[in-house]
Amino acid sequence: MKLKKYFLIGMTALLVVVSCNNKKDNKNKEKVKVVGVKKDISKEEIKKYSEYLKISEEPNSEEWNDFFTEIKKDEFFEKNGNIKDISGEIISIVNLDDSINLIGEYIKEITDEMQKSPKMESIDKNAENLVDSLIQEQKVLTEINDYFEKGDYKTDKLGKVDELNEKYKVVLRNRIENSKILSNSLHEFAEAINKKMEAQLQMDGKTAKLSMLKFVNSADRFAEAAFSKNNLNFDEEEIKGLEKANNELQKAYKNIAKMTVESAKKENISESDFKKIKESSETLSENTQKMLTGVKNQNIQDVVISASNILSAKTDLENVFNVLLMQNNK
Protein backbone atom coordinates (compact mmCIF):
# COMPACT_ATOMS: atom_id res chain seq x y z
CA MET A 1 0.00 0.00 0.00
CA LYS A 2 2.77 2.42 0.77
CA LEU A 3 4.21 2.02 -2.67
CA LYS A 4 0.99 3.16 -4.34
CA LYS A 5 0.68 6.07 -1.94
CA TYR A 6 4.15 7.51 -2.29
CA PHE A 7 4.48 6.71 -5.99
CA LEU A 8 1.36 8.81 -6.60
CA ILE A 9 2.83 11.62 -4.52
CA GLY A 10 6.14 11.43 -6.38
CA MET A 11 4.55 11.52 -9.82
CA THR A 12 2.04 14.27 -9.08
CA ALA A 13 4.62 16.33 -7.23
CA LEU A 14 6.92 16.25 -10.24
CA LEU A 15 4.07 17.58 -12.38
CA VAL A 16 3.29 20.32 -9.87
CA VAL A 17 6.95 21.31 -9.72
CA VAL A 18 7.15 21.49 -13.51
CA SER A 19 3.99 23.58 -13.63
CA CYS A 20 5.31 25.94 -10.99
CA ASN A 21 8.73 26.21 -12.62
CA ASN A 22 7.15 27.12 -15.95
CA LYS A 23 5.75 30.21 -14.29
CA LYS A 24 9.12 31.35 -12.92
CA ASP A 25 12.08 33.11 -14.51
CA ASN A 26 14.70 30.85 -16.10
CA LYS A 27 17.23 31.54 -13.35
CA ASN A 28 14.79 30.09 -10.82
CA LYS A 29 13.63 27.29 -13.08
CA GLU A 30 15.28 24.39 -11.25
CA LYS A 31 13.86 24.87 -7.76
CA VAL A 32 10.57 25.64 -6.04
CA LYS A 33 9.89 26.45 -2.43
CA VAL A 34 7.99 23.87 -0.42
CA VAL A 35 5.55 25.45 2.03
CA GLY A 36 6.47 24.73 5.64
CA VAL A 37 9.81 23.14 4.71
CA LYS A 38 13.15 24.91 5.18
CA LYS A 39 14.94 23.60 2.10
CA ASP A 40 13.95 23.76 -1.56
CA ILE A 41 13.02 20.61 -3.44
CA SER A 42 14.18 20.28 -7.03
CA LYS A 43 12.77 18.22 -9.89
CA GLU A 44 15.90 16.08 -9.79
CA GLU A 45 15.39 15.32 -6.09
CA ILE A 46 11.82 14.24 -6.75
CA LYS A 47 12.98 11.95 -9.55
CA LYS A 48 15.62 10.44 -7.29
CA TYR A 49 13.09 10.09 -4.48
CA SER A 50 10.72 8.24 -6.83
CA GLU A 51 13.47 5.79 -7.80
CA TYR A 52 14.43 5.25 -4.17
CA LEU A 53 10.79 4.57 -3.43
CA LYS A 54 10.50 1.82 -6.02
CA ILE A 55 13.72 0.26 -4.77
CA SER A 56 12.71 0.41 -1.12
CA GLU A 57 9.55 -1.58 -1.82
CA GLU A 58 11.25 -4.40 -3.76
CA PRO A 59 11.48 -6.79 -0.76
CA ASN A 60 7.65 -6.68 -0.70
CA SER A 61 7.43 -7.96 -4.29
CA GLU A 62 6.58 -11.50 -5.39
CA GLU A 63 10.20 -12.08 -6.38
CA TRP A 64 11.14 -12.04 -2.70
CA ASN A 65 8.34 -14.38 -1.56
CA ASP A 66 10.62 -17.44 -1.58
CA PHE A 67 13.55 -15.71 0.11
CA PHE A 68 15.52 -17.77 2.62
CA THR A 69 14.23 -17.51 6.21
CA GLU A 70 15.98 -20.14 8.34
CA ILE A 71 17.50 -23.63 8.33
CA LYS A 72 14.95 -26.19 9.47
CA LYS A 73 16.97 -28.93 11.08
CA ASP A 74 14.21 -31.55 11.05
CA GLU A 75 14.22 -31.55 7.21
CA PHE A 76 17.69 -33.08 7.19
CA PHE A 77 16.90 -36.33 8.98
CA GLU A 78 15.82 -39.60 7.44
CA LYS A 79 13.21 -41.69 9.25
CA ASN A 80 16.02 -43.85 10.64
CA GLY A 81 17.78 -40.79 12.08
CA ASN A 82 20.54 -40.52 9.46
CA ILE A 83 21.34 -37.16 7.91
CA LYS A 84 20.18 -36.70 4.30
CA ASP A 85 22.33 -35.62 1.38
CA ILE A 86 21.49 -32.14 0.11
CA SER A 87 18.71 -32.30 -2.48
CA GLY A 88 15.55 -30.55 -3.53
CA GLU A 89 13.87 -32.15 -0.54
CA ILE A 90 15.58 -29.68 1.83
CA ILE A 91 13.02 -26.93 1.33
CA SER A 92 14.48 -24.46 3.82
CA ILE A 93 17.80 -24.08 1.96
CA VAL A 94 16.75 -24.69 -1.64
CA ASN A 95 16.58 -20.93 -2.39
CA LEU A 96 19.88 -19.94 -0.77
CA ASP A 97 21.63 -19.24 -4.10
CA ASP A 98 18.69 -17.21 -5.39
CA SER A 99 18.54 -15.25 -2.14
CA ILE A 100 22.25 -14.42 -2.28
CA ASN A 101 21.93 -13.26 -5.90
CA LEU A 102 18.79 -11.26 -5.14
CA ILE A 103 20.55 -9.37 -2.36
CA GLY A 104 23.52 -8.72 -4.66
CA GLU A 105 21.22 -7.18 -7.28
CA TYR A 106 19.44 -5.15 -4.59
CA ILE A 107 22.74 -3.79 -3.25
CA LYS A 108 23.73 -2.70 -6.76
CA GLU A 109 20.39 -0.95 -7.37
CA ILE A 110 20.61 1.03 -4.14
CA THR A 111 24.30 1.86 -4.61
CA ASP A 112 23.70 3.08 -8.17
CA GLU A 113 20.91 5.36 -6.95
CA MET A 114 23.03 6.68 -4.05
CA GLN A 115 25.72 7.82 -6.48
CA LYS A 116 23.33 9.84 -8.62
CA SER A 117 23.00 13.60 -8.33
CA PRO A 118 21.76 15.52 -6.51
CA LYS A 119 22.95 14.39 -3.10
CA MET A 120 20.10 13.93 -0.61
CA GLU A 121 22.01 13.82 2.65
CA SER A 122 19.54 12.10 4.97
CA ILE A 123 18.04 9.70 2.44
CA ASP A 124 21.41 8.82 0.89
CA LYS A 125 22.87 8.11 4.35
CA ASN A 126 19.94 5.89 5.30
CA ALA A 127 20.31 4.07 1.97
CA GLU A 128 24.02 3.56 2.71
CA ASN A 129 23.17 2.06 6.11
CA LEU A 130 20.73 -0.30 4.42
CA VAL A 131 23.43 -1.37 1.96
CA ASP A 132 25.82 -2.07 4.85
CA SER A 133 23.25 -4.31 6.52
CA LEU A 134 22.52 -6.07 3.21
CA ILE A 135 26.23 -6.79 2.75
CA GLN A 136 26.34 -8.37 6.22
CA GLU A 137 23.22 -10.39 5.42
CA GLN A 138 24.75 -11.60 2.18
CA LYS A 139 27.91 -12.67 4.03
CA VAL A 140 25.91 -14.78 6.48
CA LEU A 141 23.85 -16.33 3.69
CA THR A 142 27.08 -17.20 1.86
CA GLU A 143 28.45 -18.75 5.06
CA ILE A 144 25.29 -20.86 5.39
CA ASN A 145 25.50 -21.88 1.75
CA ASP A 146 29.16 -22.90 2.10
CA TYR A 147 28.34 -24.90 5.22
CA PHE A 148 26.08 -27.16 3.20
CA GLU A 149 27.92 -27.10 -0.12
CA LYS A 150 31.20 -28.18 1.51
CA GLY A 151 29.48 -30.91 3.49
CA ASP A 152 30.37 -29.47 6.91
CA TYR A 153 26.81 -30.14 8.04
CA LYS A 154 27.54 -33.86 7.84
CA THR A 155 30.90 -33.63 9.60
CA ASP A 156 29.50 -31.84 12.65
CA LYS A 157 26.08 -33.52 12.38
CA LEU A 158 24.26 -30.18 11.98
CA GLY A 159 25.96 -28.89 15.12
CA LYS A 160 26.38 -25.37 13.71
CA VAL A 161 22.80 -24.92 12.53
CA ASP A 162 21.54 -23.12 15.64
CA GLU A 163 24.50 -20.74 15.57
CA LEU A 164 23.96 -19.97 11.88
CA ASN A 165 20.23 -19.43 12.37
CA GLU A 166 20.95 -17.01 15.21
CA LYS A 167 23.52 -15.11 13.13
CA TYR A 168 21.01 -14.79 10.33
CA LYS A 169 18.28 -13.54 12.66
CA VAL A 170 20.58 -10.71 13.78
CA VAL A 171 21.54 -9.54 10.27
CA LEU A 172 17.95 -9.90 9.03
CA ARG A 173 16.70 -7.81 11.95
CA ASN A 174 19.30 -5.14 11.14
CA ARG A 175 18.27 -5.10 7.48
CA ILE A 176 14.58 -4.75 8.36
CA GLU A 177 15.34 -1.95 10.81
CA ASN A 178 17.46 -0.02 8.29
CA SER A 179 14.81 -0.57 5.64
CA LYS A 180 12.21 0.99 7.96
CA ILE A 181 14.48 3.97 8.62
CA LEU A 182 14.90 4.55 4.87
CA SER A 183 11.13 4.24 4.35
CA ASN A 184 10.52 6.78 7.13
CA SER A 185 12.88 9.30 5.53
CA LEU A 186 11.08 8.81 2.20
CA HIS A 187 7.78 9.32 3.99
CA GLU A 188 8.99 12.64 5.44
CA PHE A 189 10.07 13.76 1.98
CA ALA A 190 6.66 12.74 0.58
CA GLU A 191 4.87 14.78 3.23
CA ALA A 192 6.88 17.84 2.25
CA ILE A 193 5.94 17.32 -1.39
CA ASN A 194 2.31 16.88 -0.41
CA LYS A 195 2.28 20.29 1.26
CA LYS A 196 3.69 21.79 -1.93
CA MET A 197 0.99 20.19 -4.06
CA GLU A 198 -1.81 21.45 -1.83
CA ALA A 199 -0.36 24.97 -1.78
CA GLN A 200 0.05 25.04 -5.56
CA LEU A 201 -3.50 23.85 -6.26
CA GLN A 202 -4.84 26.33 -3.71
CA MET A 203 -2.85 29.15 -5.36
CA ASP A 204 -4.12 28.20 -8.80
CA GLY A 205 -7.72 28.09 -7.61
CA LYS A 206 -8.08 24.42 -8.60
CA THR A 207 -10.68 23.63 -5.94
CA ALA A 208 -11.91 20.41 -7.56
CA LYS A 209 -8.43 18.95 -7.88
CA LEU A 210 -7.55 20.17 -4.40
CA SER A 211 -10.61 18.35 -3.05
CA MET A 212 -9.51 15.25 -4.93
CA LEU A 213 -5.99 15.46 -3.54
CA LYS A 214 -7.28 15.83 0.02
CA PHE A 215 -9.63 12.90 -0.49
CA VAL A 216 -6.86 10.72 -1.95
CA ASN A 217 -4.67 11.62 1.03
CA SER A 218 -7.44 10.73 3.46
CA ALA A 219 -7.88 7.39 1.65
CA ASP A 220 -4.13 6.82 2.03
CA ARG A 221 -4.35 7.43 5.76
CA PHE A 222 -7.24 5.00 6.06
CA ALA A 223 -5.29 2.41 4.05
CA GLU A 224 -2.30 2.94 6.33
CA ALA A 225 -4.47 2.31 9.39
CA ALA A 226 -6.20 -0.68 7.80
CA PHE A 227 -3.55 -2.47 5.76
CA SER A 228 -0.15 -1.68 7.25
CA LYS A 229 0.06 -5.09 8.93
CA ASN A 230 -0.28 -8.68 7.75
CA ASN A 231 -3.81 -9.36 8.99
CA LEU A 232 -7.22 -7.77 9.44
CA ASN A 233 -7.46 -8.22 13.20
CA PHE A 234 -7.56 -4.99 15.21
CA ASP A 235 -7.16 -4.24 18.92
CA GLU A 236 -8.92 -1.36 20.70
CA GLU A 237 -6.27 1.24 19.89
CA GLU A 238 -6.13 0.18 16.25
CA ILE A 239 -9.92 0.43 15.98
CA LYS A 240 -9.70 3.99 17.33
CA GLY A 241 -7.12 4.80 14.68
CA LEU A 242 -9.30 3.24 12.00
CA GLU A 243 -12.30 5.22 13.19
CA LYS A 244 -10.34 8.48 13.17
CA ALA A 245 -9.10 7.80 9.64
CA ASN A 246 -12.63 7.00 8.48
CA ASN A 247 -13.99 10.23 10.00
CA GLU A 248 -11.35 12.21 8.11
CA LEU A 249 -12.19 10.41 4.88
CA GLN A 250 -15.94 11.01 5.28
CA LYS A 251 -15.25 14.71 5.91
CA ALA A 252 -13.08 14.94 2.77
CA TYR A 253 -15.71 13.05 0.78
CA LYS A 254 -18.30 15.78 1.42
CA ASN A 255 -16.39 18.13 -0.90
CA ILE A 256 -16.22 15.42 -3.58
CA ALA A 257 -19.95 14.81 -3.24
CA LYS A 258 -20.60 18.53 -3.78
CA MET A 259 -18.59 18.63 -7.01
CA THR A 260 -20.65 19.29 -10.13
CA VAL A 261 -19.76 18.39 -13.69
CA GLU A 262 -19.79 22.13 -14.53
CA SER A 263 -17.17 22.96 -11.89
CA ALA A 264 -15.10 19.96 -12.94
CA LYS A 265 -15.09 21.03 -16.60
CA LYS A 266 -13.64 24.41 -15.57
CA GLU A 267 -10.52 22.49 -14.47
CA ASN A 268 -10.38 20.43 -17.70
CA ILE A 269 -11.97 17.39 -16.08
CA SER A 270 -14.05 15.57 -18.67
CA GLU A 271 -17.53 14.27 -17.96
CA SER A 272 -16.31 10.66 -18.16
CA ASP A 273 -13.46 11.31 -15.70
CA PHE A 274 -15.86 13.19 -13.45
CA LYS A 275 -18.10 10.13 -13.41
CA LYS A 276 -15.17 7.84 -12.55
CA ILE A 277 -14.11 10.16 -9.71
CA LYS A 278 -17.63 10.24 -8.31
CA GLU A 279 -18.09 6.47 -8.52
CA SER A 280 -14.75 5.46 -7.02
CA SER A 281 -15.01 8.10 -4.27
CA GLU A 282 -18.50 6.95 -3.34
CA THR A 283 -17.34 3.31 -3.29
CA LEU A 284 -14.45 4.27 -1.01
CA SER A 285 -16.69 6.26 1.33
CA GLU A 286 -19.25 3.45 1.60
CA ASN A 287 -16.73 0.65 2.07
CA THR A 288 -14.47 2.33 4.63
CA GLN A 289 -17.61 2.78 6.75
CA LYS A 290 -18.65 -0.86 6.13
CA MET A 291 -15.18 -2.10 6.98
CA LEU A 292 -15.11 -0.13 10.23
CA THR A 293 -18.54 -1.50 11.17
CA GLY A 294 -17.41 -5.02 10.27
CA VAL A 295 -14.29 -4.65 12.42
CA LYS A 296 -16.34 -3.45 15.39
CA ASN A 297 -18.85 -6.29 14.97
CA GLN A 298 -16.08 -8.82 14.29
CA ASN A 299 -17.72 -9.75 10.99
CA ILE A 300 -14.67 -10.95 9.07
CA GLN A 301 -16.61 -11.55 5.84
CA ASP A 302 -17.76 -7.93 5.68
CA VAL A 303 -14.24 -6.77 6.54
CA VAL A 304 -12.63 -8.80 3.75
CA ILE A 305 -15.19 -7.80 1.11
CA SER A 306 -14.96 -4.12 2.07
CA ALA A 307 -11.16 -4.23 2.10
CA SER A 308 -11.12 -5.62 -1.44
CA ASN A 309 -13.54 -2.93 -2.64
CA ILE A 310 -11.46 -0.21 -0.97
CA LEU A 311 -8.23 -1.27 -2.63
CA SER A 312 -9.86 -1.52 -6.06
CA ALA A 313 -11.66 1.85 -5.84
CA LYS A 314 -8.58 3.55 -4.42
CA THR A 315 -6.45 2.42 -7.36
CA ASP A 316 -9.11 3.60 -9.84
CA LEU A 317 -9.29 7.04 -8.20
CA GLU A 318 -5.52 7.48 -8.09
CA ASN A 319 -5.18 6.51 -11.75
CA VAL A 320 -7.73 9.11 -12.87
CA PHE A 321 -6.24 11.80 -10.64
CA ASN A 322 -2.71 11.21 -11.91
CA VAL A 323 -3.80 11.42 -15.56
CA LEU A 324 -5.69 14.64 -14.88
CA LEU A 325 -2.62 16.30 -13.41
CA MET A 326 -0.52 15.17 -16.37
CA GLN A 327 -3.05 16.66 -18.81
CA ASN A 328 -3.18 19.84 -16.76
CA ASN A 329 0.60 20.35 -16.93
CA LYS A 330 1.23 19.62 -20.59
KABELHU-V239747 format. One record per run of one state. SS is the DSSP state (2 for helix, 1 for strand, 0 for the rest). FROM is the first residue (numbers start at 0). TO is the last residue. If there is no record, write none. Layout:
ss->(SS SS)
from->(FROM FROM)
to->(TO TO)
This chain:
ss->(0 2 0 2 0 1 0 1 2 0 2 0 2 0 2 1 0 1 0 2 0 2 0 2 0 2 0 2 0 2 0 2 0 2 0 2 0 2 0)
from->(0 1 22 25 28 30 32 40 42 56 57 60 61 64 72 76 77 82 83 90 93 95 114 120 149 151 155 160 203 206 227 235 258 260 265 270 297 299 328)
to->(0 21 24 27 29 31 39 41 55 56 59 60 63 71 75 76 81 82 89 92 94 113 119 148 150 154 159 202 205 226 234 257 259 264 269 296 298 327 329)
